[in-house]
């Protein structure tokens, strides 16, 4: 039965209002949601305001801390400038504001650093120095040796540089040392120079020497960064365990020429029977056994000031190992030739037997070979083509050099083959009547490698018996000829060998073919001095004079260097 329209309407009305005329649960939920939304919105607004206030407070505190730190740094920079002014200026006293923080103070410490300076292996300067340090909430600012540093240890950075400068081959270091009162408060500071500057090094010209500066410091990280800026990365090493920065200066150089037929560094020249002669000048660190067999001048007891090449050759090998673009060449395997003005690397040394000739073409420029090992020519030859215009084939070897029944170089043109070795290279030119060397050997040393009766390893493949025993350099090659110049160790010349000095070498200098930046920069002049400055609170009556600057307060030494492990 169809419902009347009003009946349906009443039914719908009941669905909305309910039997009692009140609102149903659906309407209640919507009302509560509105109230909750408003409450949440208010909560978010309040929370946002609190967050903004909190972040703003943290940001403000951080900004204030940064501003305070920067202000402290500026106080220390001004202090450093005033100390430098008193140390190097005309006046001997000066007053500087030291406005760090009310009711706060900086503290002067003794022996927070040390400088040691070596020329080659001789210690020439050794001095401690202190610092003035301010620490607040874990942040440290310090003055030391004329510089201002932020932080300590490896994390230290430089705020202002010390008067410690390297430029154009000169190292100048003027080190102001602060003595006097221990505590410096937020008021004026009086500075006074005690005496005049005192030289630490007692020498100025150091050309041809390796200069090593070791700075041990509580702020060594900042020193390391600064000294790298002054020199290059190769020059600086860091010993974190000992908080020490090591700076090396002195690009390897050879201040000499091939001016003699034989120079036996570290020992004697011995003529052993036969009719052997040396046509040219001879020098020896020791004695020359028979002057009548020398056509030129003889110098005995010669002082060896030649550059020893161990470190240079070792670095060339390391660089070659890491250079993936450098051609690797094993002449005994590939035979072939070297050309194109290239540098080649042999990582194991090589042996050239009969028929394994190595041809070197210099038409495109110098050809270089870096050999990590021994070179032995046992019937094989090294042939050089298209020399001229100061071009040469140069070998840098970590091992020994021996040849017998072989020929090396261009006949009567000794400048085109140059062999460079370490201070332990043993040389043997022996093994029959066909050993002919046209070239130069440069392998100086300070003392012999071999003791009496010890075998010369380079001679072992040639069956020379005991002729070469005990001699770093052995030239006993029958009636063959050596033309050029040999600078090596103690030398024996025997049988009918003739060593002829090539006069064309008189203007030829040994070459290390160095690349810029691969070695520490050169140094010619060295100046190191300290200036002692006493500090006291302004108006203080306390005596702040430190010990007088002089030899008694500067540790000077001339003793062999203790090498690092």
Kinemage of the C-alpha trace (Angstrom):
@kinemage 1
@onewidth
@group {chain A} dominant
@subgroup {mainchain}
@vectorlist {calphas} color= white
{ca unk a 1} P 0.000 0.000 0.000
{ca unk a 2} L 1.511 3.285 -1.156
{ca unk a 3} L 2.455 5.727 1.630
{ca unk a 4} L 1.147 9.197 1.711
{ca unk a 5} L 3.730 11.850 0.924
{ca unk a 6} L 3.586 13.167 4.432
{ca unk a 7} L 4.393 9.788 5.838
{ca unk a 8} L 7.634 9.581 3.914
{ca unk a 9} L 8.547 13.082 5.027
{ca unk a 10} L 7.928 12.274 8.644
{ca unk a 11} L 10.099 9.234 8.339
{ca unk a 12} L 12.967 11.303 6.882
{ca unk a 13} L 12.565 13.847 9.594
{ca unk a 14} L 12.926 11.212 12.226
{ca unk a 15} L 16.119 10.000 10.614
{ca unk a 16} L 17.553 13.461 11.049
{ca unk a 17} L 16.267 14.560 14.405
{ca unk a 18} L 15.645 11.242 16.176
{ca unk a 19} L 12.713 10.220 18.245
{ca unk a 20} L 13.348 12.689 21.015
{ca unk a 21} L 13.846 15.634 18.698
{ca unk a 22} L 17.579 15.918 19.709
{ca unk a 23} L 20.673 15.718 17.286
{ca unk a 24} L 22.021 12.341 16.297
{ca unk a 25} L 25.616 11.123 16.876
{ca unk a 26} L 26.712 12.144 13.324
{ca unk a 27} L 25.968 15.777 14.006
{ca unk a 28} L 27.740 15.553 17.369
{ca unk a 29} L 30.904 14.244 15.679
{ca unk a 30} L 30.937 17.112 13.230
{ca unk a 31} L 30.641 19.646 16.021
{ca unk a 32} L 33.395 18.060 18.082
{ca unk a 33} L 35.697 17.923 15.021
{ca unk a 34} L 35.281 21.641 14.507
{ca unk a 35} L 36.190 22.391 18.085
{ca unk a 36} L 39.210 20.032 17.896
{ca unk a 37} L 40.388 21.620 14.666
{ca unk a 38} L 40.310 25.049 16.215
{ca unk a 39} L 42.191 23.773 19.252
{ca unk a 40} L 44.829 22.090 17.094
{ca unk a 41} L 45.232 25.193 15.002
{ca unk a 42} L 45.777 27.256 18.117
{ca unk a 43} L 48.256 24.605 19.355
{ca unk a 44} L 50.199 24.703 16.094
{ca unk a 45} L 50.335 28.460 16.178
{ca unk a 46} L 51.581 28.434 19.759
{ca unk a 47} L 54.089 25.669 18.988
{ca unk a 48} L 55.287 27.567 15.946
{ca unk a 49} L 55.739 30.696 18.001
{ca unk a 50} L 57.657 28.749 20.627
{ca unk a 51} L 59.839 27.129 17.918
{ca unk a 52} L 60.554 30.477 16.330
{ca unk a 53} L 61.408 31.894 19.710
{ca unk a 54} L 63.641 28.918 20.530
{ca unk a 55} L 65.430 28.941 17.138
{ca unk a 56} L 65.765 32.669 17.338
{ca unk a 57} L 67.268 32.359 20.781
{ca unk a 58} L 69.743 29.675 19.632
{ca unk a 59} L 70.612 31.683 16.531
{ca unk a 60} L 71.093 34.799 18.601
{ca unk a 61} L 73.288 32.934 21.089
{ca unk a 62} L 75.326 31.471 18.222
{ca unk a 63} L 75.677 34.857 16.589
{ca unk a 64} L 76.782 36.321 19.895
{ca unk a 65} L 79.296 33.503 20.372
{ca unk a 66} L 80.652 34.011 16.860
{ca unk a 67} L 80.901 37.728 17.406
{ca unk a 68} L 82.685 37.158 20.705
{ca unk a 69} L 85.109 34.673 19.111
{ca unk a 70} L 85.848 37.070 16.269
{ca unk a 71} L 86.415 39.874 18.748
{ca unk a 72} L 88.846 37.716 20.732
{ca unk a 73} L 90.689 36.838 17.538
{ca unk a 74} L 91.024 40.530 16.690
{ca unk a 75} L 92.379 41.225 20.181
{ca unk a 76} L 95.043 38.553 19.615
{ca unk a 77} L 95.845 39.852 16.122
{ca unk a 78} L 96.381 43.350 17.528
{ca unk a 79} L 98.525 41.845 20.295
{ca unk a 80} L 100.588 39.980 17.682
{ca unk a 81} L 101.074 43.116 15.586
{ca unk a 82} L 102.238 45.051 18.627
{ca unk a 83} L 104.691 42.308 19.625
{ca unk a 84} L 106.082 42.295 16.087
{ca unk a 85} L 106.349 46.089 16.132
{ca unk a 86} L 108.359 46.016 19.353
{ca unk a 87} L 110.533 43.135 18.110
{ca unk a 88} L 111.468 44.665 14.753
{ca unk a 89} L 110.709 48.381 15.174
{ca unk a 90} L 112.716 51.315 16.426
{ca unk a 91} L 111.103 51.514 19.853
{ca unk a 92} L 111.730 49.026 22.626
{ca unk a 93} L 108.393 49.372 24.457
{ca unk a 94} L 104.716 49.620 23.573
{ca unk a 95} L 101.328 49.397 25.305
{ca unk a 96} L 98.469 47.429 23.749
{ca unk a 97} L 94.829 47.025 24.798
{ca unk a 98} L 93.967 43.458 25.701
{ca unk a 99} L 90.198 43.699 25.973
{ca unk a 100} L 89.224 40.035 25.993
{ca unk a 101} L 86.397 39.710 28.542
{ca unk a 102} L 85.606 41.151 31.950
{ca unk a 103} L 86.872 39.043 34.852
{ca unk a 104} L 88.655 36.765 32.394
{ca unk a 105} L 92.286 36.236 31.372
{ca unk a 106} L 94.660 34.661 28.873
{ca unk a 107} L 97.462 32.442 30.101
{ca unk a 108} L 101.092 32.404 28.947
{ca unk a 109} L 102.548 28.889 28.632
{ca unk a 110} L 106.185 27.840 28.256
{ca unk a 111} L 107.429 25.309 25.732
{ca unk a 112} L 104.307 24.697 23.650
{ca unk a 113} L 106.547 24.473 20.604
{ca unk a 114} L 110.059 23.882 19.332
{ca unk a 115} L 111.946 24.641 16.128
{ca unk a 116} L 114.836 22.531 14.871
{ca unk a 117} L 116.764 23.333 11.702
{ca unk a 118} L 119.150 21.033 9.836
{ca unk a 119} L 121.420 21.596 6.858
{ca unk a 120} L 121.832 18.204 5.273
{ca unk a 121} L 122.183 16.033 8.406
{ca unk a 122} L 123.704 18.643 10.743
{ca unk a 123} L 121.582 20.285 13.433
{ca unk a 124} L 122.249 24.042 13.305
{ca unk a 125} L 119.392 25.457 15.392
{ca unk a 126} L 117.262 24.165 18.258
{ca unk a 127} L 114.944 26.421 20.273
{ca unk a 128} L 111.728 26.101 22.278
{ca unk a 129} L 108.992 28.737 22.319
{ca unk a 130} L 105.792 29.277 24.269
{ca unk a 131} L 102.360 30.764 23.628
{ca unk a 132} L 99.662 33.020 25.039
{ca unk a 133} L 96.365 31.163 25.032
{ca unk a 134} L 92.718 31.998 25.722
{ca unk a 135} L 90.115 29.226 26.011
{ca unk a 136} L 86.379 29.765 26.407
{ca unk a 137} L 83.747 27.036 26.220
{ca unk a 138} L 86.064 24.730 24.295
{ca unk a 139} L 87.165 27.391 21.801
{ca unk a 140} L 90.875 28.275 21.834
{ca unk a 141} L 92.702 31.273 20.389
{ca unk a 142} L 96.474 31.476 20.822
{ca unk a 143} L 99.505 33.567 19.973
{ca unk a 144} L 102.684 31.632 19.191
{ca unk a 145} L 105.938 32.629 17.457
{ca unk a 146} L 104.394 35.694 15.843
{ca unk a 147} L 101.258 33.996 14.515
{ca unk a 148} L 97.700 33.709 15.797
{ca unk a 149} L 96.032 30.316 15.746
{ca unk a 150} L 92.489 29.075 16.293
{ca unk a 151} L 92.012 25.620 17.816
{ca unk a 152} L 94.639 23.051 18.744
{ca unk a 153} L 96.286 19.948 17.318
{ca unk a 154} L 95.414 18.743 13.845
{ca unk a 155} L 92.289 20.974 13.769
{ca unk a 156} L 94.170 24.212 14.412
{ca unk a 157} L 93.912 26.906 11.743
{ca unk a 158} L 95.827 30.112 11.148
{ca unk a 159} L 94.160 33.446 11.956
{ca unk a 160} L 97.174 35.626 11.110
{ca unk a 161} L 100.572 34.454 9.803
{ca unk a 162} L 103.858 34.379 11.703
{ca unk a 163} L 106.866 36.286 10.288
{ca unk a 164} L 108.098 33.032 8.770
{ca unk a 165} L 108.409 33.431 5.014
{ca unk a 166} L 109.817 31.548 2.039
{ca unk a 167} L 110.152 33.240 -1.355
{ca unk a 168} L 112.485 32.995 -4.351
{ca unk a 169} L 114.972 30.673 -2.704
{ca unk a 170} L 115.172 32.527 0.623
{ca unk a 171} L 113.782 31.410 3.982
{ca unk a 172} L 113.439 34.241 6.494
{ca unk a 173} L 112.102 33.503 9.962
{ca unk a 174} L 112.047 36.181 12.662
{ca unk a 175} L 110.505 34.567 15.731
{ca unk a 176} L 109.212 36.779 18.562
{ca unk a 177} L 109.268 34.895 21.882
{ca unk a 178} L 106.998 36.141 24.675
{ca unk a 179} L 108.145 35.932 28.319
{ca unk a 180} L 107.029 37.558 31.551
{ca unk a 181} L 103.738 37.405 33.420
{ca unk a 182} L 101.704 34.239 33.284
{ca unk a 183} L 98.226 35.792 33.441
{ca unk a 184} L 97.072 38.587 31.114
{ca unk a 185} L 93.738 40.121 32.100
{ca unk a 186} L 91.302 42.407 30.300
{ca unk a 187} L 93.305 45.622 30.499
{ca unk a 188} L 96.369 47.208 28.948
{ca unk a 189} L 99.525 45.134 28.377
{ca unk a 190} L 103.048 46.578 28.395
{ca unk a 191} L 105.543 45.043 25.959
{ca unk a 192} L 109.314 45.439 26.182
{ca unk a 193} L 112.066 44.080 23.962
{ca unk a 194} L 114.908 42.414 25.819
{ca unk a 195} L 118.101 43.108 23.912
{ca unk a 196} L 118.431 42.606 20.169
{ca unk a 197} L 117.641 39.724 17.894
{ca unk a 198} L 119.782 36.610 18.153
{ca unk a 199} L 120.618 34.567 15.067
{ca unk a 200} L 119.738 30.905 15.429
{ca unk a 201} L 121.457 29.455 12.393
{ca unk a 202} L 124.897 31.143 12.289
{ca unk a 203} L 124.982 30.723 8.515
{ca unk a 204} L 123.161 32.313 5.597
{ca unk a 205} L 124.213 30.758 2.290
{ca unk a 206} L 122.961 27.179 2.020
{ca unk a 207} L 122.939 26.660 -1.727
{ca unk a 208} L 123.331 23.008 -2.659
{ca unk a 209} L 122.267 21.791 0.784
{ca unk a 210} L 119.046 20.189 1.937
{ca unk a 211} L 117.468 22.390 4.616
{ca unk a 212} L 115.001 20.709 6.967
{ca unk a 213} L 112.874 22.708 9.410
{ca unk a 214} L 110.943 20.815 12.074
{ca unk a 215} L 108.259 22.704 13.987
{ca unk a 216} L 106.706 20.871 16.906
{ca unk a 217} L 103.662 22.785 18.098
{ca unk a 218} L 100.416 22.459 20.010
{ca unk a 219} L 98.881 24.203 16.968
{ca unk a 220} L 100.668 22.113 14.322
{ca unk a 221} L 97.656 21.806 12.005
{ca unk a 222} L 97.676 25.554 11.398
{ca unk a 223} L 101.453 25.582 10.909
{ca unk a 224} L 101.178 22.796 8.325
{ca unk a 225} L 98.561 24.633 6.258
{ca unk a 226} L 100.521 27.875 6.375
{ca unk a 227} L 103.848 26.308 5.375
{ca unk a 228} L 102.173 24.503 2.460
{ca unk a 229} L 101.023 27.882 1.202
{ca unk a 230} L 104.604 29.122 1.440
{ca unk a 231} L 106.166 26.161 -0.404
{ca unk a 232} L 104.323 23.177 -1.944
{ca unk a 233} L 102.736 19.884 -0.924
{ca unk a 234} L 105.925 17.920 -1.626
{ca unk a 235} L 107.880 20.096 0.786
{ca unk a 236} L 105.639 19.460 3.815
{ca unk a 237} L 105.050 16.310 5.834
{ca unk a 238} L 103.189 15.976 9.141
{ca unk a 239} L 103.952 13.686 12.061
{ca unk a 240} L 100.605 13.651 13.897
{ca unk a 241} L 101.849 11.452 16.725
{ca unk a 242} L 104.541 13.975 17.680
{ca unk a 243} L 102.544 17.066 16.633
{ca unk a 244} L 105.355 18.035 14.273
{ca unk a 245} L 105.447 19.674 10.847
{ca unk a 246} L 108.529 18.974 8.710
{ca unk a 247} L 109.436 21.388 5.902
{ca unk a 248} L 112.174 20.417 3.459
{ca unk a 249} L 113.778 22.917 1.099
{ca unk a 250} L 116.432 22.347 -1.515
{ca unk a 251} L 115.488 21.127 -4.959
{ca unk a 252} L 118.022 18.455 -5.918
{ca unk a 253} L 120.748 19.965 -8.057
{ca unk a 254} L 124.192 18.981 -9.289
{ca unk a 255} L 126.672 21.817 -9.073
{ca unk a 256} L 129.414 20.191 -11.143
{ca unk a 257} L 130.533 19.155 -14.601
{ca unk a 258} L 132.078 16.035 -16.098
{ca unk a 259} L 135.547 17.546 -15.817
{ca unk a 260} L 137.731 14.508 -15.007
{ca unk a 261} L 138.350 11.093 -16.469
{ca unk a 262} L 137.861 9.322 -13.122
{ca unk a 263} L 136.663 10.625 -9.765
{ca unk a 264} L 136.633 7.906 -7.091
{ca unk a 265} L 134.473 9.376 -4.340
{ca unk a 266} L 134.843 7.766 -0.938
{ca unk a 267} L 138.021 5.818 -1.702
{ca unk a 268} L 141.146 5.058 -3.778
{ca unk a 269} L 142.107 4.619 -7.409
{ca unk a 270} L 144.199 1.478 -7.861
{ca unk a 271} L 146.169 0.377 -10.929
{ca unk a 272} L 146.438 -3.404 -10.934
{ca unk a 273} L 149.218 -4.710 -13.182
{ca unk a 274} L 149.061 -4.677 -16.961
{ca unk a 275} L 149.481 -1.461 -18.889
{ca unk a 276} L 146.291 0.343 -17.843
{ca unk a 277} L 146.332 4.150 -18.084
{ca unk a 278} L 143.973 7.059 -17.503
{ca unk a 279} L 144.292 9.790 -20.119
{ca unk a 280} L 142.980 12.832 -18.255
{ca unk a 281} L 142.642 14.215 -14.739
{ca unk a 282} L 141.972 11.919 -11.763
{ca unk a 283} L 140.588 12.671 -8.304
{ca unk a 284} L 140.154 10.327 -5.378
{ca unk a 285} L 138.719 10.629 -1.894
{ca unk a 286} L 141.686 8.485 -0.870
{ca unk a 287} L 144.930 7.760 -2.745
{ca unk a 288} L 145.968 7.119 -6.351
{ca unk a 289} L 148.377 4.192 -6.456
{ca unk a 290} L 150.520 5.116 -9.503
{ca unk a 291} L 150.607 8.731 -10.654
{ca unk a 292} L 152.776 7.819 -13.633
{ca unk a 293} L 149.795 6.139 -15.269
{ca unk a 294} L 147.773 9.351 -15.229
{ca unk a 295} L 148.417 11.871 -18.007
{ca unk a 296} L 146.590 14.737 -16.289
{ca unk a 297} L 146.431 16.191 -12.808
{ca unk a 298} L 146.036 13.961 -9.755
{ca unk a 299} L 144.081 15.058 -6.682
{ca unk a 300} L 144.154 12.882 -3.573
{ca unk a 301} L 142.018 13.293 -0.478
{ca unk a 302} L 139.438 15.154 -2.546
{ca unk a 303} L 136.463 16.537 -0.617
{ca unk a 304} L 133.243 15.164 -2.036
{ca unk a 305} L 130.664 17.938 -2.381
{ca unk a 306} L 128.759 16.223 -5.169
{ca unk a 307} L 125.041 15.606 -4.985
{ca unk a 308} L 124.196 12.017 -3.974
{ca unk a 309} L 121.213 10.917 -6.037
{ca unk a 310} L 119.498 8.263 -3.906
{ca unk a 311} L 116.424 10.322 -3.050
{ca unk a 312} L 116.080 11.689 -6.576
{ca unk a 313} L 116.206 8.286 -8.246
{ca unk a 314} L 113.905 6.693 -5.675
{ca unk a 315} L 111.339 9.426 -6.299
{ca unk a 316} L 111.630 9.018 -10.062
{ca unk a 317} L 110.848 5.328 -9.602
{ca unk a 318} L 107.837 6.056 -7.359
{ca unk a 319} L 106.479 8.586 -9.839
{ca unk a 320} L 106.956 6.124 -12.716
{ca unk a 321} L 105.101 3.404 -10.793
{ca unk a 322} L 102.141 5.732 -10.326
{ca unk a 323} L 102.130 7.161 -13.861
{ca unk a 324} L 99.830 4.940 -15.933
{ca unk a 325} L 100.658 6.905 -19.094
{ca unk a 326} L 104.395 6.145 -18.969
{ca unk a 327} L 105.427 3.367 -21.390
{ca unk a 328} L 106.783 0.248 -19.689
{ca unk a 329} L 109.798 -1.206 -21.501
{ca unk a 330} L 111.723 -4.425 -20.939
{ca unk a 331} L 114.447 -4.302 -23.611
{ca unk a 332} L 115.419 -7.951 -23.296
{ca unk a 333} L 111.809 -8.953 -23.976
{ca unk a 334} L 110.700 -6.509 -26.617
{ca unk a 335} L 114.033 -5.692 -28.261
{ca unk a 336} L 112.783 -2.788 -30.334
{ca unk a 337} L 113.940 0.806 -29.964
{ca unk a 338} L 113.347 3.828 -27.785
{ca unk a 339} L 112.437 7.110 -29.451
{ca unk a 340} L 110.035 10.017 -29.598
{ca unk a 341} L 111.546 12.070 -26.809
{ca unk a 342} L 109.789 9.688 -24.368
{ca unk a 343} L 110.474 8.544 -20.820
{ca unk a 344} L 110.281 4.772 -20.328
{ca unk a 345} L 110.065 2.669 -17.187
{ca unk a 346} L 111.589 -0.756 -16.519
{ca unk a 347} L 110.371 -2.122 -13.191
{ca unk a 348} L 112.776 -5.071 -12.911
{ca unk a 349} L 116.098 -4.221 -14.591
{ca unk a 350} L 117.278 -5.856 -17.796
{ca unk a 351} L 119.936 -8.074 -19.374
{ca unk a 352} L 120.997 -7.643 -23.001
{ca unk a 353} L 122.582 -10.772 -24.420
{ca unk a 354} L 124.221 -11.175 -27.819
{ca unk a 355} L 121.735 -10.059 -30.470
{ca unk a 356} L 119.468 -8.185 -28.048
{ca unk a 357} L 120.642 -4.747 -29.120
{ca unk a 358} L 118.765 -1.693 -27.873
{ca unk a 359} L 118.509 1.217 -30.335
{ca unk a 360} L 117.806 4.739 -29.077
{ca unk a 361} L 116.725 7.438 -31.563
{ca unk a 362} L 117.298 11.003 -30.320
{ca unk a 363} L 115.922 12.771 -33.390
{ca unk a 364} L 112.772 13.888 -31.497
{ca unk a 365} L 114.612 14.904 -28.323
{ca unk a 366} L 115.997 13.402 -25.125
{ca unk a 367} L 115.104 9.816 -24.326
{ca unk a 368} L 115.014 8.791 -20.670
{ca unk a 369} L 114.787 5.395 -19.029
{ca unk a 370} L 114.021 4.828 -15.335
{ca unk a 371} L 115.196 1.401 -14.232
{ca unk a 372} L 114.257 -0.136 -10.910
{ca unk a 373} L 116.918 -2.838 -10.883
{ca unk a 374} L 120.250 -3.894 -12.381
{ca unk a 375} L 121.537 -3.385 -15.921
{ca unk a 376} L 123.792 -6.054 -17.401
{ca unk a 377} L 125.069 -6.007 -20.994
{ca unk a 378} L 126.303 -9.514 -21.741
{ca unk a 379} L 127.045 -9.226 -25.465
{ca unk a 380} L 124.157 -6.890 -26.280
{ca unk a 381} L 124.767 -3.280 -27.330
{ca unk a 382} L 123.108 0.098 -26.717
{ca unk a 383} L 123.196 2.013 -29.990
{ca unk a 384} L 122.395 5.720 -30.084
{ca unk a 385} L 121.287 7.474 -33.273
{ca unk a 386} L 120.715 11.115 -34.293
{ca unk a 387} L 122.446 12.819 -31.379
{ca unk a 388} L 123.136 16.539 -31.326
{ca unk a 389} L 121.879 19.838 -29.888
{ca unk a 390} L 122.574 18.685 -26.319
{ca unk a 391} L 120.260 15.693 -26.696
{ca unk a 392} L 121.129 12.566 -24.723
{ca unk a 393} L 119.938 9.125 -23.657
{ca unk a 394} L 119.807 9.162 -19.856
{ca unk a 395} L 119.287 6.157 -17.596
{ca unk a 396} L 118.445 6.537 -13.891
{ca unk a 397} L 118.948 3.213 -12.115
{ca unk a 398} L 118.465 1.941 -8.583
{ca unk a 399} L 120.770 -1.033 -9.218
{ca unk a 400} L 124.188 -2.000 -10.575
{ca unk a 401} L 125.716 -1.617 -14.056
{ca unk a 402} L 127.883 -4.235 -15.702
{ca unk a 403} L 129.055 -4.784 -19.288
{ca unk a 404} L 131.318 -7.198 -21.121
{ca unk a 405} L 131.843 -7.878 -24.844
{ca unk a 406} L 129.384 -5.044 -25.500
{ca unk a 407} L 129.412 -1.526 -26.875
{ca unk a 408} L 127.502 1.452 -25.480
{ca unk a 409} L 127.043 4.895 -27.017
{ca unk a 410} L 128.453 6.654 -30.077
{ca unk a 411} L 132.137 6.198 -30.886
{ca unk a 412} L 134.105 9.278 -29.750
{ca unk a 413} L 130.858 11.098 -28.779
{ca unk a 414} L 130.579 10.518 -25.034
{ca unk a 415} L 127.960 13.168 -24.303
{ca unk a 416} L 125.062 11.149 -25.762
{ca unk a 417} L 124.968 8.382 -23.137
{ca unk a 418} L 124.582 9.316 -19.450
{ca unk a 419} L 124.053 6.792 -16.650
{ca unk a 420} L 122.976 7.977 -13.175
{ca unk a 421} L 123.089 5.718 -10.134
{ca unk a 422} L 122.638 5.709 -6.391
{ca unk a 423} L 125.426 5.791 -3.822
{ca unk a 424} L 125.304 1.967 -3.772
{ca unk a 425} L 125.692 1.358 -7.501
{ca unk a 426} L 128.469 -1.112 -8.327
{ca unk a 427} L 130.068 -0.792 -11.764
{ca unk a 428} L 131.957 -3.421 -13.754
{ca unk a 429} L 133.392 -2.921 -17.256
{ca unk a 430} L 135.057 -6.210 -17.933
{ca unk a 431} L 134.711 -9.597 -19.574
{ca unk a 432} L 136.811 -9.674 -22.701
{ca unk a 433} L 138.349 -7.410 -25.323
{ca unk a 434} L 135.188 -5.937 -26.788
{ca unk a 435} L 133.851 -3.833 -23.896
{ca unk a 436} L 133.647 -0.277 -25.160
{ca unk a 437} L 131.850 2.471 -23.263
{ca unk a 438} L 131.377 5.936 -24.761
{ca unk a 439} L 129.548 7.941 -22.160
{ca unk a 440} L 129.397 9.095 -18.568
{ca unk a 441} L 128.560 7.473 -15.235
{ca unk a 442} L 127.489 9.612 -12.277
{ca unk a 443} L 127.039 7.706 -9.005
{ca unk a 444} L 128.943 9.529 -6.208
{ca unk a 445} L 129.015 8.405 -2.582
{ca unk a 446} L 130.550 9.356 0.740
{ca unk a 447} L 132.001 5.942 1.588
{ca unk a 448} L 132.659 2.615 -0.153
{ca unk a 449} L 129.877 0.094 -0.610
{ca unk a 450} L 132.157 -2.939 -0.575
{ca unk a 451} L 134.546 -4.039 2.124
{ca unk a 452} L 137.815 -5.846 1.450
{ca unk a 453} L 137.329 -9.039 -0.568
{ca unk a 454} L 133.569 -8.514 -0.978
{ca unk a 455} L 132.379 -9.438 -4.463
{ca unk a 456} L 131.365 -6.778 -6.951
{ca unk a 457} L 127.855 -7.924 -7.907
{ca unk a 458} L 127.962 -6.196 -11.296
{ca unk a 459} L 131.017 -8.276 -12.298
{ca unk a 460} L 129.635 -11.679 -11.322
{ca unk a 461} L 128.146 -12.604 -14.753
{ca unk a 462} L 131.518 -12.070 -16.450
{ca unk a 463} L 133.734 -14.492 -14.550
{ca unk a 464} L 136.441 -12.048 -13.541
{ca unk a 465} L 137.521 -14.125 -10.559
{ca unk a 466} L 138.730 -11.951 -7.722
{ca unk a 467} L 139.898 -8.986 -9.845
{ca unk a 468} L 136.938 -6.825 -8.842
{ca unk a 469} L 136.593 -7.951 -5.233
{ca unk a 470} L 136.447 -5.053 -2.806
{ca unk a 471} L 136.057 -2.355 -5.495
{ca unk a 472} L 132.834 -0.439 -6.142
{ca unk a 473} L 134.024 0.344 -9.676
{ca unk a 474} L 136.015 -2.232 -11.644
{ca unk a 475} L 137.477 -1.479 -15.107
{ca unk a 476} L 139.493 -4.484 -16.216
{ca unk a 477} L 138.256 -5.059 -19.748
{ca unk a 478} L 141.232 -6.463 -21.582
{ca unk a 479} L 142.380 -4.022 -24.235
{ca unk a 480} L 139.017 -2.275 -24.603
{ca unk a 481} L 138.383 1.408 -24.221
{ca unk a 482} L 136.355 3.595 -21.916
{ca unk a 483} L 135.868 7.094 -23.287
{ca unk a 484} L 134.071 9.738 -21.267
{ca unk a 485} L 134.003 10.291 -17.506
{ca unk a 486} L 133.259 8.080 -14.513
{ca unk a 487} L 132.225 9.522 -11.139
{ca unk a 488} L 131.516 6.636 -8.772
{ca unk a 489} L 133.138 4.809 -5.853
{ca unk a 490} L 136.629 3.384 -5.172
{ca unk a 491} L 138.004 2.303 -8.552
{ca unk a 492} L 140.407 -0.349 -9.828
{ca unk a 493} L 141.813 -0.107 -13.359
{ca unk a 494} L 143.620 -3.164 -14.719
{ca unk a 495} L 144.894 -5.201 -17.677
{ca unk a 496} L 145.375 -3.107 -20.840
{ca unk a 497} L 142.374 -0.857 -20.327
{ca unk a 498} L 142.607 2.761 -21.375
{ca unk a 499} L 140.267 5.297 -19.799
{ca unk a 500} L 140.219 8.416 -21.968
{ca unk a 501} L 138.651 11.648 -20.823
{ca unk a 502} L 136.535 13.190 -23.579
{ca unk a 503} L 137.280 16.916 -23.781
{ca unk a 504} L 133.833 17.542 -25.267
{ca unk a 505} L 132.426 16.918 -21.787
{ca unk a 506} L 134.095 19.952 -20.202
{ca unk a 507} L 130.927 22.054 -20.485
{ca unk a 508} L 128.425 19.229 -19.966
{ca unk a 509} L 126.606 19.298 -16.636
{ca unk a 510} L 124.908 16.263 -15.130
{ca unk a 511} L 121.142 16.553 -15.444
{ca unk a 512} L 118.397 15.305 -13.157
{ca unk a 513} L 115.586 16.362 -15.524
{ca unk a 514} L 113.417 17.569 -12.690
{ca unk a 515} L 109.787 18.554 -13.116
{ca unk a 516} L 108.556 21.631 -11.287
{ca unk a 517} L 106.527 20.784 -8.218
{ca unk a 518} L 107.747 17.207 -7.883
{ca unk a 519} L 110.471 18.190 -5.425
{ca unk a 520} L 110.803 20.721 -2.609
{ca unk a 521} L 111.587 24.227 -3.885
{ca unk a 522} L 115.206 25.406 -4.010
{ca unk a 523} L 116.906 27.381 -1.272
{ca unk a 524} L 119.948 29.634 -1.376
{ca unk a 525} L 119.652 31.884 1.682
{ca unk a 526} L 118.583 31.063 5.237
{ca unk a 527} L 117.983 33.630 7.998
{ca unk a 528} L 116.637 32.549 11.405
{ca unk a 529} L 116.511 34.866 14.412
{ca unk a 530} L 114.628 35.132 17.722
{ca unk a 531} L 113.510 38.274 19.535
{ca unk a 532} L 112.507 38.094 23.190
{ca unk a 533} L 109.588 40.281 24.304
{ca unk a 534} L 108.526 40.525 27.954
{ca unk a 535} L 104.876 41.206 28.833
{ca unk a 536} L 103.316 42.721 31.955
{ca unk a 537} L 99.999 44.235 32.997
{ca unk a 538} L 99.912 47.970 32.382
{ca unk a 539} L 101.214 49.797 35.446
{ca unk a 540} L 102.502 46.610 37.049
{ca unk a 541} L 105.637 46.966 39.151
{ca unk a 542} L 106.548 43.341 38.767
{ca unk a 543} L 109.756 42.509 37.016
{ca unk a 544} L 109.076 40.745 33.742
{ca unk a 545} L 112.501 40.608 32.230
{ca unk a 546} L 113.294 37.133 30.989
{ca unk a 547} L 116.705 35.566 30.591
{ca unk a 548} L 119.030 37.474 28.271
{ca unk a 549} L 118.960 36.508 24.641
{ca unk a 550} L 122.317 35.058 23.717
{ca unk a 551} L 124.124 31.796 23.104
{ca unk a 552} L 123.206 30.647 26.610
{ca unk a 553} L 119.476 30.873 25.854
{ca unk a 554} L 119.650 29.597 22.304
{ca unk a 555} L 120.464 25.942 21.902
{ca unk a 556} L 122.954 25.773 19.050
{ca unk a 557} L 124.484 22.552 17.836
{ca unk a 558} L 126.583 21.081 15.076
{ca unk a 559} L 125.917 17.414 15.413
{ca unk a 560} L 124.706 14.642 13.098
{ca unk a 561} L 120.999 14.511 12.691
{ca unk a 562} L 119.086 11.680 14.357
{ca unk a 563} L 117.192 10.234 11.420
{ca unk a 564} L 113.521 9.483 11.822
{ca unk a 565} L 112.543 5.863 11.653
